[in-house]
Amino acid sequence: MSLKDVVLHAVQRSASGSYALRGTPFDPDTAFHPPQGRYRTAHYGLMLPNLPAPLNFLDVITVIGQPRITLWRNDHLVETIDADSAALLIGTGIEFPGQFRGYQVARDLELAPDSSLLRFGDDLRFEGSYPEFTVTYRNPAFDLDLRVHASDKVSHFAKFRGGLYDHWSLLCSYEGTVTWNGETVELSGLNTLEYARGVAVPLPFTFFTYQIINIDDTTQVLMVEVLGPLGVPVQRAVYLRSLTDHGGTYENNFAFEVQRLEAISRRTPNGLSMRLATDFSWRVDDDHGDELIEIHGVTNNDYVYGMAGGYAGSYRYTGRFRGEPITGTGYIEYIGNR
């Protein structure tokens, strides 16, 4: 590991306590509330990678209270004030009307203080408490019914000093159905349940990508890169966990490289211009200096807007995990220009 990486990691760990939590079981008393007090924004998310075509992936992305972070805002949805604005994305490889839309919190949402019920109009119901949850979504063109069982395997992406921003992800298993065009498909596998909360601080992030790969029926790998002004890395890490192992966080010789971008820039509803990656690769070494994982991905041309202020989609990948070849369909979130 280079001196630059050593210094970067030292700075990151002085700002966030997330690295110190690696490999520890999930504490059921961890905060999981909607916006309250100093926390003006909360995010709940479910991500299901490696689905059969044409679905390819499925995510349920909610943001309650508009964040002050430009990359994650949707100014065009604000009808009154930031705190009264919410958004919901049901992302998948199938496009349908209304899969991303905005809501007014006071008018449209029902939010239990402990998040045992999150209701977005007549569209989405997220119910339950750790470790069992149910998710239902109703749209004339797309229905979703999921039962989610959360493990105690958690990855902490951020736990900023002073409580400015927390973000974590639970490894889960799920089963359920999706229905569109009169066809019902049964699904099961590994997914994530994610939560974030933040105060109204305008953090200057300029690029964000988050990716999920299910290596097999029990093992999941997450990749995150966040950049600040001038491309300065804020976070670059790979998280490994399985149903039988709390796993770890890996940063040594991390690399994310984009080989090809879309030919035409996309213009978001908020007026941001970004060219999304179509061909890319990423890798990281384990704690012994051996290659942990190397991935080469090509997107499935199914990016959908609404992952905060950016896009979510899927990609076909080949690569190696601990020296063995792997293939499959990964999940990708992508916001900004790199």
Residue pairs with C-beta under 8 A, 6 or more apart in sequence:
1 252
1 253
5 251
5 252
8 233
9 19
9 251
12 19
12 234
12 235
13 19
13 20
14 161
15 160
15 161
16 158
16 159
16 160
16 161
17 156
17 159
17 161
18 156
18 157
18 158
18 159
19 249
21 154
21 156
21 159
22 155
22 156
22 248
22 249
23 246
23 247
23 248
24 154
24 246
25 152
25 153
25 154
25 246
26 130
26 150
26 151
26 152
26 153
26 154
26 170
28 130
30 168
31 166
31 195
31 197
32 114
32 115
32 130
32 195
33 39
33 42
33 113
33 114
33 115
33 197
34 42
34 64
34 111
34 112
34 113
34 115
34 118
35 41
35 42
35 64
35 65
35 83
35 197
36 113
38 163
38 199
39 197
39 198
39 199
40 65
40 67
40 82
40 83
40 198
40 199
40 200
41 63
41 64
41 65
41 66
41 67
41 196
41 197
41 198
41 200
42 63
42 64
42 65
42 195
42 196
42 197
43 61
43 62
43 63
43 64
43 167
43 194
43 195
43 196
43 197
43 308
44 60
44 62
44 64
44 115
44 118
44 126
44 194
44 195
45 59
45 60
45 61
45 62
45 192
45 193
45 194
45 195
46 58
46 59
46 60
46 135
46 146
46 148
46 172
46 174
46 191
46 192
46 193
46 194
47 57
47 58
47 59
47 191
47 192
47 194
47 212
47 331
48 57
48 58
48 59
48 174
48 187
48 189
48 191
48 331
49 57
49 191
49 212
49 213
49 214
49 314
49 328
49 329
49 330
49 331
50 57
50 189
50 213
50 214
50 328
50 329
50 330
50 331
51 57
51 58
51 92
51 93
51 187
51 314
51 329
52 185
53 93
53 300
54 93
54 94
55 92
55 93
55 94
55 178
55 185
55 187
56 92
56 93
56 300
56 302
56 313
56 314
56 329
57 91
57 92
57 93
57 302
57 312
57 313
57 314
57 329
57 331
58 90
58 91
58 92
58 144
58 178
58 187
59 89
59 90
59 91
59 92
59 307
59 312
59 331
60 88
60 89
60 90
60 124
60 126
60 135
60 137
60 144
61 87
61 88
61 89
61 91
61 306
61 307
61 308
61 312
62 86
62 87
62 88
62 89
62 118
62 120
62 124
62 126
63 72
63 74
63 86
63 87
63 308
64 86
64 105
64 109
64 111
65 82
65 83
65 85
65 86
65 105
66 73
66 74
66 75
66 77
66 78
66 82
66 83
66 85
67 73
67 198
67 200
67 308
68 82
68 200
68 201
68 202
68 203
69 198
69 202
69 203
69 205
70 202
70 205
70 272
70 309
71 205
71 206
71 207
71 208
71 308
71 309
71 310
71 335
71 336
72 205
72 308
72 309
72 310
72 335
73 270
73 308
73 309
74 85
74 87
74 102
74 269
74 270
74 308
74 309
75 270
76 102
76 269
76 270
77 85
77 86
77 87
77 102
78 84
78 85
79 85
79 102
79 104
80 104
82 200
83 105
84 104
84 105
84 106
85 102
85 103
85 104
85 105
86 102
86 103
86 104
86 105
86 108
86 109
86 120
87 100
87 101
87 102
87 103
87 306
87 308
88 100
88 101
88 103
88 120
88 123
88 124
88 306
89 99
89 100
89 304
89 305
89 306
89 307
89 312
90 99
90 100
90 124
90 137
90 139
90 142
90 144
91 99
91 100
91 304
91 306
91 307
91 312
91 313
92 99
92 142
92 178
92 302
92 304
93 300
93 302
93 313
93 314
94 142
94 180
95 304
96 139
96 141
96 142
96 180
97 139
97 140
97 141
98 123
98 139
98 141
99 139
99 142
99 304
99 306
100 304
100 305
100 306
101 123
103 109
103 120
103 121
105 111
108 120
108 121
109 118
109 119
109 120
109 121
110 117
110 118
110 119
111 117
111 118
111 119
112 118
114 129
115 126
116 127
116 128
116 129
117 125
117 126
117 127
118 124
118 125
118 126
118 127
119 125
119 126
122 138
123 137
123 138
123 139
124 135
124 136
124 137
125 134
125 135
125 136
125 137
126 133
126 134
126 135
127 133
127 134
127 135
128 134
128 148
130 150
131 149
131 150
131 151
131 152
132 147
132 148
132 149
132 150
133 147
133 148
133 150
133 193
134 145
134 146
134 147
134 148
135 144
135 145
135 146
135 148
135 176
136 144
136 145
136 146
137 143
137 144
141 180
141 181
142 178
142 179
142 180
143 177
143 178
143 179
143 180
144 176
144 177
144 178
144 179
145 176
145 177
145 178
146 174
146 175
146 176
146 187
147 174
147 175
147 176
148 172
148 173
148 174
148 191
148 193
149 172
149 173
149 174
150 170
150 171
150 172
150 193
151 170
151 171
151 172
151 173
151 243
152 246
153 170
153 171
153 241
153 242
153 243
153 245
153 246
153 247
154 168
154 169
154 170
154 171
154 241
155 168
155 169
155 171
155 222
155 239
155 241
155 247
155 249
156 167
156 168
157 167
157 168
157 169
157 224
157 235
157 239
158 165
158 166
158 167
158 196
158 235
159 166
159 167
159 168
160 166
163 199
164 198
164 199
164 201
164 203
165 196
165 197
165 198
165 199
165 201
165 203
166 195
166 196
166 197
166 198
167 194
167 195
167 196
168 194
168 195
168 196
169 192
169 193
169 194
169 222
169 239
170 192
170 193
170 194
171 190
171 192
171 220
171 241
171 242
171 243
172 190
172 191
172 192
172 193
173 188
173 189
173 190
173 191
173 243
174 187
174 188
174 189
174 190
174 191
175 186
175 187
175 188
176 186
176 187
176 188
177 184
177 185
177 186
177 187
178 184
178 185
178 187
179 185
189 214
189 217
190 214
190 217
190 218
190 220
190 243
192 212
192 220
192 222
204 228
204 229
205 226
205 227
205 228
205 234
205 336
206 227
206 228
206 229
206 231
206 336
206 337
207 225
207 226
207 227
207 231
207 335
207 336
207 337
207 338
208 225
208 226
208 227
208 310
208 333
208 334
208 335
208 336
209 223
209 224
209 225
209 256
209 277
209 332
209 333
209 334
209 335
209 338
210 222
210 223
210 224
210 332
210 333
211 222
211 223
211 224
211 282
211 297
211 330
211 331
211 332
211 333
212 220
212 221
212 222
212 223
212 330
212 331
213 220
213 221
213 223
213 295
213 317
213 326
213 328
213 330
213 331
214 220
214 328
215 221
215 321
215 326
218 242
218 243
218 244
219 240
219 241
219 242
219 243
220 240
220 241
220 242
221 238
221 239
221 240
221 293
221 321
222 238
222 239
222 240
223 237
223 238
223 239
223 256
223 282
223 284
223 295
224 235
224 236
224 237
224 238
224 239
225 233
225 235
225 236
225 254
225 256
226 233
226 234
226 235
226 236
227 233
227 234
227 336
227 338
228 234
231 338
236 251
236 254
236 256
237 249
237 250
237 251
237 254
237 284
238 249
238 250
238 251
238 254
238 282
238 284
238 292
238 293
239 247
239 248
239 249
239 250
240 247
240 248
240 250
240 292
241 247
248 287
250 284
250 285
250 286
250 287
250 292
251 284
252 284
252 285
252 286
252 287
252 289
253 283
253 284
253 285
254 282
254 283
254 284
255 281
255 282
255 283
255 284
256 280
256 281
256 282
257 280
257 281
257 282
258 277
258 279
258 280
258 338
259 279
259 280
259 281
260 277
260 278
260 279
260 280
261 275
261 276
261 277
261 278
262 275
262 276
262 277
262 278
264 275
265 273
265 274
265 275
266 273
266 274
266 275
266 276
266 305
266 311
267 273
268 274
268 305
268 309
268 310
269 305
270 309
272 309
272 336
273 337
274 310
274 334
274 335
274 336
274 337
275 337
276 299
276 303
276 311
276 334
277 299
277 332
277 334
277 338
278 298
278 299
278 301
279 297
279 298
279 299
280 296
280 297
280 315
281 294
281 295
281 296
281 297
282 294
282 295
282 297
283 291
283 292
283 293
283 294
283 295
284 292
284 293
285 291
285 292
286 292
291 320
291 323
292 321
292 322
293 319
293 320
293 321
293 322
294 319
294 320
295 317
295 318
295 319
295 330
296 317
296 318
296 319
297 315
297 316
297 317
297 330
297 332
298 315
298 316
298 317
299 313
299 314
299 315
299 332
300 313
300 314
300 315
300 316
300 329
302 313
302 314
303 311
303 312
303 313
303 334
304 311
304 312
304 313
305 311
306 312
307 333
307 334
307 335
308 335
309 335
310 333
310 334
310 335
310 336
311 333
311 334
311 335
312 331
312 332
312 333
312 334
313 331
313 332
313 334
314 329
314 330
314 331
314 332
315 329
315 330
315 332
316 327
316 328
316 329
316 330
317 326
317 327
317 328
317 329
317 330
318 325
318 326
318 327
319 325
319 326
319 327
320 326
